[in-house]
Amino acid sequence: MAAASPGANTAAPNSATPANGELLLNALPWANVESVLDEHQQAVKLPADVSTPFLLQLPAGKYTVTFRNPQSAKPAQVVITVDAGKRAQAVTTFATTSTQGYLTRAGW
């Protein structure tokens, strides 16, 4: 029986596949996530329900998240880095109107 040479059965780590981390997406009071783009501007597949909050499992890297609240004129963008084995949080806040403020603007 021949002895194997040292390191013959040692698999090299696969450096092409980065380890995953988690990305928590949240907005106050709430929003829909319009898109999540990786650092190469490639879209990340989102779940069917894109209303916040929700969690994505993603390869480590830099992401741009676009949130949209229908009561806000402009979307909000957050740039976030996801590290392997860790949870990152992309959070934004949209301006809200109190009931009294709404009624005042409506002329009541």
C-alpha positions in Angstrom: 0.0 0.0 0.0 1.6 3.3 -1.1 1.5 6.2 1.3 -0.1 9.4 0.1 2.1 12.4 -0.4 1.7 15.1 2.2 -1.2 17.5 1.3 -2.5 15.3 -1.5 -6.0 15.1 0.1 -6.1 18.6 1.5 -8.7 20.7 -0.3 -7.8 24.3 -0.8 -10.3 26.8 0.5 -12.7 28.1 -2.1 -11.8 31.8 -2.2 -14.3 32.5 -5.1 -17.3 32.0 -2.8 -17.3 34.5 0.1 -19.0 33.6 3.3 -22.4 34.9 4.1 -23.7 37.4 6.5 -27.1 38.8 7.3 -28.7 42.1 6.3 -31.6 43.3 8.3 -33.7 45.8 6.3 -35.9 48.2 8.3 -37.6 51.6 7.9 -39.5 53.8 10.2 -42.5 54.0 10.2 -42.2 51.4 7.3 -41.2 51.1 3.6 -41.0 48.7 0.7 -37.5 47.8 -0.3 -37.3 48.8 -4.0 -33.9 47.3 -4.7 -30.7 45.9 -3.2 -27.7 46.2 -5.4 -24.3 44.6 -4.8 -21.0 46.4 -5.4 -21.1 45.3 -9.1 -24.6 46.9 -9.4 -26.2 43.5 -9.7 -29.7 43.2 -8.2 -30.2 40.8 -5.3 -33.3 38.6 -5.4 -35.8 39.9 -3.0 -38.7 38.0 -1.3 -42.3 38.4 -2.6 -43.2 40.6 0.4 -40.7 43.5 0.3 -42.3 45.5 3.2 -40.0 46.1 6.1 -38.7 44.7 8.3 -37.1 41.5 6.8 -33.8 39.7 6.8 -31.6 38.6 3.8 -28.7 36.1 3.8 -26.1 37.6 1.5 -22.4 37.1 0.6 -20.1 39.4 2.4 -19.7 42.7 0.5 -21.0 46.2 0.0 -24.7 46.8 -0.9 -26.9 49.8 -1.8 -30.5 49.5 -0.5 -33.3 51.7 -1.9 -36.3 52.1 0.4 -39.6 53.7 -0.7 -42.5 54.9 1.5 -45.6 55.8 -0.5 -46.2 58.9 1.7 -42.7 60.3 0.9 -41.8 62.1 -2.2 -38.3 60.6 -2.4 -36.9 57.2 -1.9 -34.1 56.7 0.7 -30.8 55.0 -0.1 -28.5 53.3 2.4 -25.0 52.0 1.6 -24.1 49.1 3.9 -21.3 46.6 4.3 -22.2 43.0 5.2 -19.4 41.0 6.9 -19.2 37.2 6.9 -20.8 35.7 9.9 -22.3 39.0 11.2 -25.6 40.9 11.0 -25.6 44.3 9.4 -28.6 46.7 9.6 -29.8 49.0 6.9 -32.2 51.3 8.6 -33.8 54.6 7.4 -36.5 56.9 8.7 -39.2 58.6 6.7 -40.9 61.8 8.0 -44.3 61.2 9.5 -47.2 63.5 10.0 -49.2 63.6 13.1 -53.0 63.5 12.9 -53.2 67.1 14.0 -50.6 68.1 11.4 -52.5 66.3 8.6 -55.8 67.9 9.6 -54.3 71.4 9.8 -52.8 71.1 6.3 -56.1 69.7 5.0 -57.8 72.9 6.3 -59.7 71.4 9.3 
